Amino acid sequence: MNTIKILLGATGTLSVALSSPLAAQTSGTVIPAAEAQGMFTGLHTGVQLAPSATQVVPSSKLRIRSAGVYSGSLEPWSSTEYGGASAWHPDYSPEALYGHWVPAATGYAGVFDPTLPFCVPELGGMSTGGDVSPPVDSTGTLQLATSSVRWHSMTFTVDSAAQGETGSSVDLARSEEGTAAGRIFSYFSVGSTGIRQELVDTVRVEYTRSQLGLGTTAFDGFEVSALDWGMGLISSTPGEGPTSFQPVRDTFYFTLARRWLDSFGSPLAILVTDPMTSLPVPHLLDPATVYVMTWDGTDWSQPEIAFDHDALFGTVTAVDLEIDALSVYRRSGEEPDEPGFVVFSLDPASTINGSTPNQVLVSQRASGTGLTVQAEPFKVPGGDTFTFKAGLLETATPTVGPDNVKGLCGRDPRDEMQPFDTQVGFAADWAGGPATSGLGLAMARVDGPLDAKGIVDYVVLQASGIELSQYDAGLLVFDLEVVDPKDDVTPLQFNPMVTSDPLLIPNNHSTGELFFGLQVDGSGQLRSRARLYGVQFVPLMIVPDIEASWVNVLSLP
């Protein structure tokens, strides 16, 4: 018999014995952050922070946002914070990523300094290469399977000039925080199955600017100019290997911002491997090439070319191309310098065949699909463009548009026969559950030190959309259940075994979080739900279950 223990402090310990494991025409529905946020709210993520286009260019800031809206913070990667580098745990510090090639390219001979643009470039886009996606057809439309569990989401950020269509999530962000730059959004694709249906065809906020930590003087004027969920997940799980949610942990794809390249006054060059001769040849760095570095367990390789002009655009006539957002899926069996799938955004000044292309494009190599696609507008099932579904301005006027997408990161469970992940909880439908939820819920697992209680992992639960305008305060509780694999049935059942101690929530807070220890010696599923009680002080009255979330599921071990 195997045992999984959940340690909830004063609430006590839940111990469950487990047997051995067994072999359209409308844009996405806008869900305001105050109503419910997304499935990834509060999760660890990697971001590049860069000044807006109107500011002088200092060195960009590559940061890891640790888990928890309240507990997390934006900090550079360090072995002190995230553990030493290893085979499946790359070093994302500026010194490791850039120290072996950027100073040589810029001609800087001094001591490496991560605050200098001679040492740290501004990236256009970045991706760890695990942005799982179904293939697209010749028109760039996602091919979501209808006979199996298959869902897809695309997380995105925009620049400070973005307006959004009237009533869109971007438009709402501008009214709430003055700008949509620094807010992280996700669109959950129409046609998705296997996740909570109320998420499907919605645009949700994963982080507001203030939740992310950009509401401080140190980050005035900075945008999230690149992002990657995988970088945060990989950093926070040093003892883990590839999972269905993050199958790639040893590559780093990136493009370079034009303004950083232009700031040196003359072209910068590096040596790359010629694919025909396998010999090093000079290459002039440019903002429309996708580069890749590979992690060998100790160091990052020299940059190589992953997608050149021909691979991305074919024979079209293109002018002033600059890729400023990137989401790469290196499919199983593909070499790091020949990944099969990329979704990307071009700076609005870029033109293809004399016109401004859609802001979000997709290119696909034929490997694994039998179909080559080059720079097609990225579309969701039904044929609508992603930018339309996300509520973005797609065309330019004399004063605004198109909205410039600055960060992209696709998400999909990959293994459709095992739709739940061991590190990130997925929102699931359950038998008897309501059609809609009053709260959003995110669930993530991070590695922790082995302590006196034998805790080797921690789980963070993040409830969002708490609304207490009719009450003086609230009490937030989290229900938990561990399910043996042999007892798993469809549709999913939820029968809580333990409830956390209540968290007192002031009536001006819209989120609440819980960290707890997890000791795993077996397999199964950890299921969770958040519930909210309303509290009135005078006279004292507690109203149970005024709001509840969907159920999130995490695979164990």
Secondary structure, DSSP 8 states (H G I E B T S, - for coil): -EEEEEE-GGG-EEEEEE-------S--EE--TTT---TTTT--EEEEEEE-TTS-----EEEEE-S-TTT--EE---HHHH---BTTB---SHHHHHTTTHHHHHT--S---TTSTTTS--EEEEE-SB-----B-TTSBB---SSS----EEEEEE-TT---STTSHHHHHHHHHS-STT-EEEEE-TT--SS-GGGTTEEEEEE-HHHHT--SGGGTTEEEEEEEHHHHHHHH-TT----SS----SEEEEEE-HHHHHTTSS--EEEEE-TTT--EEEEE--TT-EEEEEB-SS-B---EEEE-HHHHHTT--EES--EEEEEEE--TT--TTS-SEEEEEE-TT-EETTB---SEEEEE-STTTS--EEEEE-B-TTS-BHHHHTT---S--SSS-S--EEEEEEE--S-TTS---SSB-EEE-BTT--SS-SBEEEEEEEE----TT---EEEEEEEE----TTSSEEEEEEEEEEE-GGG--SSB-----EE---EEEETT--EEEEEEEEEEES-EEEEEEEEEEEEETTTTEEEEEEEEB-EEEEEE-
